[in-house]
């Protein structure tokens, strides 16, 4: 079958890498793609939210499956768009309906869903510009640190964790005043949970599910997990502290109630549920939902799946996921993200990347790259992820760092402590 992946990051290059391994994939397209996907698929210069152009491509190229990478097209309703069109409704779309996507599109909606289905999470309240004073008063009832979340999509930058009450009050006012645009017209303030974070990924057809490998990512730009939040500087899978007993709790207290809750609310959901969790003592609590795979977690989760990914996706579309067997590589996978100097704030593009061909025994997964004048050049903040495998994650991370040492571009940066806290 002909397949289209929407997106341009490391997540989408990883999808392409896995989908190309399937004998069921004939021609693979990526829109818009990057320099890495261009090596194994046909890139098409289409925006992920240009539904009309996507429709034209799907019809022209007789595409039978669309795998949606990022959240924006899901929140904007691409699944519903396909299912409402007679020419498109038989195309398999891997991603939830717009109603399902609100679990990521609105932090407030996600918290309401968790409360309605008895899914453990932090206590919270929501506020708008009109209730700013009440929000600042609510902050006074909490102990530091203070957690503020923009309700809508803010490109991974809408969550603030602050130690000062006065700073939290000021930031609340700025967020409600438009700091993150429409994303922060409502702000969720929630109880800070003290523990260690991990991500659990679920593939579901809306009634049955498969739990994919766990992962832990590193969001802060600086060593020791300090500095500004980023889209992710590295990841490890599986998470060493998520033993069988803890995973059983996650399945019973979080995964099953989530999938059952979607079914109870008659929400069409055929795709991924990314569950951001924190282990508080020995108990799991949900921090957030995403309605797609994470990045850079995808770069360590998907490479560990030995099963045919296209077959899994076909079963998701057909509602027969329960019949499939999920086979996982027992080795650990680690990835380190190489980024542009200045990221996550201002950075320059167009820097020539040297050394890619010298990398051995690791996967090179492109994120913010493109081809210019025959050279692979930087085209984003997060540039390349280097994923490595070993029976011990410490050995795997060592391989990633040894290979990163072969890369070079102007103002290249990466964290040197990924996984050192485990």
Buried (B, 14 or more C-beta within 10 A) or exposed (E): BBBBBBBBBBBBBBBBBBBBEBEBBEEBBBBBBBBBBBBBBBBBEBBBBBBEBBBEBBEEBEBBBBBBBBBBBBBBBBBBBBBEBEEBEEBBBBBBBBBBBBBBBBBBBBBBBBEEBEBBBBEBBBBBBEBBEEBBEBBEEBEEBBBBBBBBBBEBBBBBEBEEBEEBBEBBBBBBEEBBEEBBBBBBBBBBBEBBBBBBBBBBBBEBBBBBBBBBBBBBBEEEBEBEBBBBBBBBBBBBEBEEEBBEBBBEBBBBBBBEBBEEEEBBBBBBBBBBBBBBEEEBBBBBBBBBBBBBBBBBBBBBBEBBBBEBBBBBBEEEBEEBEBEBEEBBBBBBBBBBBEBBEEBEBEBEBBBBEEBEEBBBBBBBBBBBEEEBBBBBBBBBBBBBBBEEBBBBBBBBBBBBEBBBBEEBBBBEBBBEEE
